[in-house]
Amino acid sequence: MIELKNISKSFGNHKVLHSISMQLKQGKVYGIVGHNGAGKTTLFRCIANLENYKGNITSTYGSIKDQLGYLMTEPFIFDKVTGKEYIQLLLNARNLKNVDIDSQNIFDLPLNQYASSYSTGMKKKLTLTAILLQKNNYFILDEPFNGVDIQSNLVIIEIIQKLKELNKTLLISSHIFFNISRNL
C-alpha cells in the first residue's frame, strides 16, 4: 500500500497539488483522469520522488523508488543504446541477474536495434517491458495507451489485469480511461 498525506506542490506561486491524501491498496487499479495541466504527472513524479513536495508519502515495502515501475508519458532512452541494453540497465538497477530478456519480449520489439530507431510507441513498449521485468510491487503508468497501436493497447490491458491478479498496486492516467475501465 502507498499512503499519501497532505501532498502539496507549487511551481512558484502556482499551486498544482492541494493537500492530496489517499491510500493506494495492493491488488487495486486506480485511475486519474483530468485535463492537461491538472497535475496528474506532477502527482506521479512526487510519488516517484522525482519532485520536491510538501506532505508525506509512505509505503508498505519501505522505499517506494525500489519497488516502483514508472512508465512516463514520453520515456527517455539514450539514443545509442539498444533495446536490450536499456532493459539490462533497468534490471541492473534492481540487481536482477540471469533474466532471459529475449524470451520475455512481449511486444516483439527489435531489441538489437538502437533506441534512436524506435518510434514513440516502441519506446513506451520497451520501457513497459523493462519495468515489468524488474518485478516491482507498484506501477505508475502515465498515459500508457497514447502513441501505441490498438493491438498493443489490448496487450497493455491484459498486463494491467494480470498485475492486479498478482496483487500489485497500479496508478494510471489516461484520456481514454473511461473507455477501458470496464475491462479492468
LODO-911284 format. One record per atom (N, C-alpha, C, O): residue in three letters; x, y, z. Coordinates in steps of 0.1 Angstrom, whole numbers, plus 5000, padded with zeros to 4 digits. Example, Ala and Ser with C-alpha at 12.3 -4.5 7.8 and 13.67 -1.06 7.14 Angstrom:
% LODO-911284
ALA513249435078
ALA512349555078
ALA513249675078
ALA514249675085
SER512849785071
SER513749895071
SER512950005079
SER513450115080
This chain:
% LODO-911284
MET500849885000
MET500050005000
MET500950125000
MET501950135006
ILE500550224993
ILE501150364993
ILE500150455000
ILE498950454996
GLU500650535009
GLU499750635016
GLU500350775013
GLU501450805016
LEU499450865008
LEU499851005006
LEU499051085017
LEU497851065018
LYS499751175023
LYS499151255033
LYS499551405030
LYS500651445031
ASN498451485027
ASN498651625025
ASN499751665015
ASN500551745018
ILE499751605004
ILE500751624994
ILE500351764987
ILE499251774981
SER501251854987
SER501151984980
SER502352014972
SER503451974976
LYS502152074961
LYS503252104952
LYS502952234945
LYS501852254939
SER503952324945
SER503752454938
SER504952474929
SER506052434932
PHE504652544918
PHE505752594909
PHE505652744910
PHE504752804904
GLY506552804918
GLY506452944921
GLY505152974929
GLY504952914939
ASN504353074924
ASN503153104930
ASN501953014926
ASN500853024931
HIS502152934916
HIS501152844911
HIS501052714918
HIS501952624917
LYS500052694926
LYS499852564934
LYS499152464925
LYS498052484920
VAL499852354922
VAL499452244913
VAL498652144921
VAL497652094917
LEU499252094932
LEU498651994941
LEU498252064954
LEU499052124961
HIS497052034959
HIS496552104971
HIS496151994981
HIS495051934981
SER497051964991
SER496751875002
SER496051744998
SER494951715003
ILE496651674989
ILE496151544984
ILE496451434994
ILE497651414998
SER495451364999
SER495651245007
SER494851135002
SER493651144998
MET495451015001
MET494750894997
MET495650775000
MET496850785002
GLN494950654999
GLN495650535001
GLN495450454988
GLN494350434983
LEU496550394984
LEU496550314972
LEU496850174977
LEU498050134980
LYS495850084976
LYS495949954982
LYS496449854972
LYS496349864960
GLN497049744978
GLN497549634970
GLN496449564962
GLN495349554967
GLY496749524950
GLY495849454942
GLY494749544936
GLY493749494931
LYS494949674936
LYS493949764931
LYS494549844919
LYS495749874919
VAL493649884910
VAL494049974899
VAL493350104901
VAL492050104902
TYR494050214902
TYR493550344904
TYR493750424891
TYR494850424885
GLY492750494887
GLY492850584875
GLY492650724879
GLY491850764887
ILE493550814873
ILE493450954875
ILE493151014861
ILE493850994851
VAL492051094861
VAL491651154848
VAL491651304851
VAL491151344861
GLY492051384841
GLY492051524843
GLY492551584830
GLY493251524822
HIS492251714828
HIS492751784816
HIS494251814817
HIS494851794828
ASN494851844806
ASN496251874805
ASN496551984815
ASN495852084816
GLY497551974823
GLY497952074833
GLY497252064846
GLY497452144855
ALA496451954848
ALA495751944860
ALA496651894872
ALA496251904884
GLY497851834869
GLY498751794879
GLY498951644880
GLY499551594890
LYS498351574871
LYS498451424871
LYS499951384871
LYS500451304880
THR500751424862
THR502151394860
THR502951444872
THR503851374877
THR502551564877
THR503251614889
THR503051524901
THR503951504908
LEU501851484903
LEU501551384914
LEU502351264912
LEU502951214922
PHE502451204900
PHE503151084898
PHE504651104901
PHE505351024907
ARG505151224897
ARG506551254899
ARG506851274914
ARG507951244919
CYS505951324921
CYS506051334936
CYS506151194942
CYS506951164951
ILE505251104938
ILE505250964944
ILE506550894940
ILE507050824949
ALA507050924928
ALA508350864924
ALA509550934930
ALA510650894928
ASN509251034938
ASN510351114944
ASN511251184934
ASN512451194936
LEU510651224923
LEU511351304913
LEU511051454914
LEU511651534907
GLU510151484923
GLU509851624926
GLU509851654941
GLU509551564949
ASN510251764945
ASN510151804959
ASN508651844961
ASN508051894952
TYR508151814973
TYR506751834977
TYR506651854992
TYR507551824999
LYS505551904996
LYS505151915010
LYS504251795013
LYS503351765005
GLY504351735025
GLY503451625028
GLY504351505031
GLY505551515032
ASN503651395031
ASN504351265035
ASN503751155026
ASN502551135024
ILE504651075020
ILE504350955012
ILE505050835018
ILE506250835020
THR504350735022
THR504850615028
THR504450495020
THR503450495013
SER505150385023
SER504850255015
SER504950135025
SER505850135034
THR504250035022
THR504249905029
THR505649845028
THR506149785037
TYR506249865016
TYR507549805013
TYR508749885016
TYR509849865011
GLY508649995023
GLY509750085026
GLY509950185015
GLY508950245010
SER511150195010
SER511450294999
SER510650264987
SER510750154981
ILE509850364982
ILE508950344971
ILE509850324958
ILE509550244949
LYS510950404957
LYS511750404945
LYS512250264942
LYS512550234930
ASP512550184952
ASP513050054950
ASP511949954946
ASP512349834943
GLN510749994946
GLN509649904943
GLN508749954932
GLN507649894929
LEU509150064926
LEU508250134916
LEU508650124902
LEU509850154899
GLY507750084893
GLY507950084879
GLY507150204874
GLY505950204875
TYR507850304868
TYR507250434864
TYR507350444849
TYR508450464844
LEU506250434842
LEU506150454828
LEU505750594825
LEU504650634827
MET506750674821
MET506450814818
MET505750834805
MET505750744797
THR505050944804
THR504350974791
THR505250964779
THR504850904769
GLU506451024780
GLU507451024770
GLU508750964776
GLU509551044781
PRO508850834776
PRO510050784782
PRO511350834775
PRO511450854763
PHE512350854784
PHE513750894779
PHE514550774778
PHE514750704787
ILE515150754766
ILE516050644764
ILE517250704756
ILE517050774746
PHE518450674760
PHE519650724753
PHE519650664739
PHE519350554737
ASP519950754729
ASP519850714715
ASP520850594712
ASP520450514704
LYS521950594717
LYS523050494713
LYS523050374723
LYS524150314725
VAL521950334728
VAL521850204734
VAL520750124727
VAL519750184721
THR520949994727
THR519949914720
THR518749884730
THR518949914742
GLY517749834725
GLY516549804734
GLY517049704745
GLY516649724756
LYS517749604741
LYS518249504751
LYS519149574761
LYS519049534773
GLU520049664757
GLU520949734767
GLU520049814777
GLU520449824788
TYR519049874772
TYR518149964780
TYR517549874791
TYR517549904803
ILE516949764786
ILE516349674796
ILE517349624806
ILE517049614818
GLN518549584801
GLN519549534811
GLN519949644821
GLN520249614832
LEU520049764816
LEU520349874825
LEU519349884837
LEU519649904848
LEU518049874833
LEU516949884844
LEU517049754853
LEU516749764864
LEU517349644847
LEU517549524855
LEU518749534865
LEU518649494876
ASN519849594860
ASN521049614868
ASN520649714880
ASN521249694891
ALA519849804877
ALA519449904888
ALA518749834899
ALA518849884911
ARG518149714897
ARG517549634908
ARG518349514911
ARG517849424919
ASN519549504906
ASN520449394909
ASN519849264905
ASN520049164911
LEU519149264894
LEU518549134888
LEU519449084878
LEU519849154868
LYS519848954879
LYS520748894870
LYS520048774864
LYS519048714868
ASN520648724853
ASN520248604846
ASN518748604841
ASN518048504842
VAL518348724836
VAL517048734831
VAL517048714816
VAL517848784809
ASP516348624811
ASP516248594796
ASP515348704790
ASP514148684788
ILE515948814786
ILE515248924780
ILE514548884767
ILE513348924765
ASP515248814759
ASP514648774746
ASP513348694747
ASP512448724739
SER513248604756
SER512048524758
SER510948604764
SER509748554764
GLN511248724769
GLN510148794776
GLN509848924768
GLN509449024774
ASN510148924756
ASN509949044747
ASN508449044742
ASN508149004731
ILE507549074751
ILE506149064749
ILE505549144737
ILE504549104731
PHE506249244733
PHE505849334722
PHE506649304709
PHE506449374699
ASP507449204709
ASP508249164698
ASP509049284692
ASP508949314680
LEU509749354701
LEU510549464697
LEU511849424691
LEU512349324695
PRO512449504683
PRO513749484677
PRO514849514687
PRO515449624686
LEU515049434697
LEU515949464708
LEU517349494705
LEU518049544713
ASN517849444693
ASN519249474690
ASN519449594682
ASN520549624678
GLN518349674680
GLN518449804673
GLN518649914683
GLN518249904694
TYR519250024679
TYR519450144687
TYR518050204690
TYR517150204681
ALA517950254702
ALA516650324706
ALA516350444697
ALA515150484696
SER517350504691
SER517150614682
SER516250574670
SER515650664664
SER516250444667
SER515350404655
SER513950374660
SER513050344651
TYR513650374673
TYR512350344678
TYR511350454677
TYR511750574679
SER510150424674
SER509050524674
SER508750554689
SER509150484698
THR507850654691
THR507450684704
THR506750574711
THR506950534722
GLY505850504703
GLY505150384708
GLY506050274712
GLY505850204722
MET507150254704
MET508050144706
MET508850174719
MET509150084727
LYS509250304721
LYS509950334733
LYS509050314746
LYS509550264756
LYS507750344744
LYS506850324755
LYS506750174758
LYS506750134770
LYS506650094748
LYS506549944750
LYS507849884755
LYS507849794763
LEU509049944751
LEU510349904757
LEU510349934772
LEU510849844780
THR510050054775
THR510050094790
THR509150004798
THR509449964809
LEU507949974793
LEU506949894800
LEU507549754802
LEU507449694813
THR508149704791
THR508749564792
THR509849564803
THR509849474812
ALA510649674804
ALA511749674813
ALA511249684828
ALA511749614837
ILE510149774830
ILE509749784844
ILE508949654848
ILE508849624860
LEU508349584839
LEU507749454842
LEU508749354847
LEU508549284856
LEU509949354840
LEU510949254843
LEU511649294856
LEU512349204862
GLN511449414861
GLN512049454874
GLN511349394886
GLN511849394897
LYS510149334883
LYS509349274894
LYS509049374905
LYS509149344917
ASN508449484901
ASN508049594910
ASN506749554917
ASN505949474912
ASN506549614928
ASN505249604936
ASN504249714932
ASN503049694933
TYR504749824928
TYR503949944924
TYR504249984910
TYR505449974905
PHE503250024903
PHE503350074889
PHE502650204887
PHE501450214891
ILE503250294882
ILE502650424877
ILE502750424862
ILE503850414857
LEU501650424855
LEU501550424841
LEU500950564836
LEU499750574837
ASP501750654832
ASP501250784828
ASP500950784813
ASP501850774805
GLU499750784810
GLU499250774796
GLU499850654788
GLU500450674778
PRO499650534793
PRO500250424787
PRO499650384773
PRO500350314765
PHE498550434770
PHE497850404757
PHE498150504746
PHE497950474734
ASN498650614749
ASN498950724739
ASN500150684731
ASN501150634736
GLY500050694718
GLY501150664709
GLY501350514706
GLY502350484700
VAL500450434711
VAL500650284710
VAL499550234701
VAL498350274702
ASP499850144692
ASP498850084683
ASP497750004691
ASP497849974703
ILE496649984684
ILE495449914690
ILE495749784696
ILE495349744707
GLN496549694689
GLN496849564693
GLN497649574706
GLN497449504716
SER498649674707
SER499449684719
SER498549744730
SER498849704742
ASN497549824727
ASN496649864738
ASN495949754744
ASN495849744757
LEU495549654736
LEU494949534742
LEU495949454751
LEU495549394761
VAL497149444746
VAL498149374754
VAL498349454767
VAL498549384778
ILE498449584767
ILE498649664779
ILE497449644789
ILE497649624801
ILE496249634784
ILE495049604792
ILE495249464799
ILE494949454811
GLU495749364791
GLU495949234797
GLU497049234808
GLU496849174818
ILE498049314805
ILE499149334815
ILE498649394828
ILE498949344839
ILE497749494827
ILE497149564838
ILE496349464846
ILE496449454858
GLN495549384839
GLN494749284846
GLN495549174853
GLN495249134864
LYS496649134847
LYS497549034853
LYS498249094865
LYS498349024875
LEU498649214865
LEU499349284876
LEU498349294888
LEU498749274899
LYS497149324885
LYS496049334895
LYS495949194902
LYS495849184914
GLU495849084893
GLU495748954899
GLU496948914907
GLU496848834917
LEU498148974904
LEU499348944912
LEU499449034924
LEU500449034931
ASN498349104927
ASN498249194939
ASN499249314939
ASN499649354949
LYS499449364927
LYS500349484925
LYS499449604926
LYS498249594924
THR499949714930
THR499249844930
THR499549924918
THR500749944914
LEU498549964911
LEU498650044899
LEU497950174899
LEU496850184904
LEU498650274894
LEU498050414893
LEU498250454879
LEU499450454874
ILE497150484872
ILE497150504857
ILE496450634854
ILE495450674860
SER497050714845
SER496350824839
SER496150794824
SER496950734818
SER494950834820
SER494650814806
SER493550904801
SER492550924809
HIS493650964789
HIS492551034784
HIS491350944780
HIS490250984779
ILE491650814778
ILE490650724774
ILE490350624785
ILE489850514783
PHE490650664798
PHE490450574809
PHE489050524810
PHE488850404813
PHE488050604808
PHE486650564809
PHE486350454799
PHE485550364802
ASN486950464787
ASN486750354777
ASN487250224781
ASN486750114777
ILE488350224789
ILE488950094793
ILE488550044807
ILE488849934810
SER488050134815
SER487850104829
SER486949984831
SER487149904841
ARG486049954822
ARG485149844824
ARG485949714821
ARG485449604826
ASN487049724815
ASN487849604812
ASN488849574824
ASN489449464824
LEU488949664833
LEU489949644844
LEU489249604856
LEU489849594867
